[in-house]
Amino acid sequence: LCEGPTLAELLARSERSVRTDVNMSLLFHIASGLAHVHSRGIVHRDLKPQQVMLGGYGEVLLTDWGLAMLVDRAGASAPTPGGIEQQELALPGPDTATSPSGTPAFMAPEQTLPSARGIGFHTDVFLLGATLYMLLTGEAPHEGRTSLEVFRRAAEANVTPPTERVKGTRAVPQDLEELCLRSLRKDPADRL
């Protein structure tokens, strides 16, 4: 087993801020892990700082695969013949995966729908952008006074730009904000 803090714990200990160079290194390793599982036709569906574990030797591990599902290798919600078989991993496909599911404060809009058919690699791109958002601001992208309000904001992809969210309390590099906001677009086709 890996021992180490989660990214959420690191952020909490760092007064909800981590240096930009550390942010980008962590983000690169998270994206590399996602690229690997995507090459196998798997979507995580619940990526967030609490699901990223930092090992004692610099390793970055993605944890809690309880909502993962299989999609075809192009990212559409349909298992690929000849790819990883659903039975092999006991992962649901688009017809058997529960939806809505995920963590509302980080959810992609397609995760709020009653069917998992719209879930794909673009969903994890949104979740990676939501993780970057937390690295930049110290907060999740979707907030509200009630759970329903948070869920509604996720459905609408109603995200306050990081610079507005931090209101001058910390520097947000413009290129990282642009990358973050492109990842958090409502339409999956408009994401990175």
QUIJOTA-V774280 format. One record per backbone hydrogen bond with DSSP energy under -0.5 kcal/mol. NH is the residue of the N-H (numbers start at 1). CO is the residue of the C=O. E is the energy in kcal/mol with one decimal. If there is no record, write none. Layout:
BEGIN
((NH:CO:E) (NH:CO:E))
END
This chain:
BEGIN
((7:49:-1.0) (7:52:-2.6) (8:49:-1.4) (10:6:-2.3) (11:7:-2.5) (12:8:-2.2) (13:9:-2.3) (14:10:-1.6) (15:12:-1.0) (16:11:-3.7) (17:14:-0.9) (18:135:-0.6) (23:19:-2.6) (24:20:-2.6) (25:21:-1.8) (26:22:-2.7) (27:23:-2.9) (28:24:-2.4) (29:25:-2.1) (30:26:-2.5) (31:27:-2.8) (32:28:-2.4) (33:29:-2.0) (34:30:-2.3) (35:31:-2.7) (36:32:-1.9) (37:33:-2.1) (38:34:-2.9) (39:35:-1.9) (40:36:-0.5) (40:37:-1.0) (41:38:-2.1) (42:37:-2.3) (43:69:-2.7) (51:48:-2.3) (52:49:-1.2) (53:51:-0.6) (53:61:-3.2) (54:5:-3.3) (55:53:-0.6) (55:59:-2.9) (56:3:-0.7) (58:55:-1.4) (61:53:-3.0) (61:59:-0.5) (63:51:-3.4) (63:61:-0.5) (68:65:-1.3) (69:43:-2.0) (70:92:-2.5) (71:41:-3.0) (72:76:-2.8) (75:72:-2.4) (77:117:-0.6) (78:76:-2.4) (81:79:-0.5) (83:80:-1.9) (89:85:-1.2) (90:86:-1.5) (91:86:-1.2) (92:68:-0.6) (96:93:-1.0) (97:93:-2.0) (100:111:-0.7) (101:111:-0.9) (104:102:-0.7) (106:103:-2.7) (107:103:-1.4) (111:108:-1.6) (112:109:-1.6) (113:110:-0.8) (116:94:-0.6) (118:115:-0.5) (119:116:-1.8) (123:120:-1.8) (124:120:-0.9) (125:121:-1.7) (126:122:-2.0) (127:123:-2.1) (128:124:-2.5) (129:125:-2.3) (130:126:-2.4) (131:127:-1.9) (132:128:-2.3) (133:129:-2.5) (134:130:-1.7) (135:131:-2.0) (136:132:-2.4) (137:133:-2.5) (138:134:-2.4) (142:105:-2.0) (143:141:-0.6) (150:146:-2.1) (151:147:-2.6) (152:148:-2.6) (153:149:-2.3) (154:150:-2.1) (155:151:-2.4) (156:152:-2.0) (157:153:-0.8) (157:154:-0.7) (158:153:-2.4) (159:157:-1.3) (160:141:-0.5) (164:161:-0.7) (165:161:-2.1) (166:162:-2.3) (167:163:-1.1) (168:163:-0.6) (169:166:-2.3) (173:171:-0.5) (177:173:-2.3) (178:174:-2.5) (179:175:-2.1) (180:176:-2.6) (181:177:-2.9) (182:178:-2.3) (183:179:-1.7) (184:180:-1.2) (185:182:-0.9) (188:186:-0.6) (190:187:-2.0) (191:188:-1.2))
END
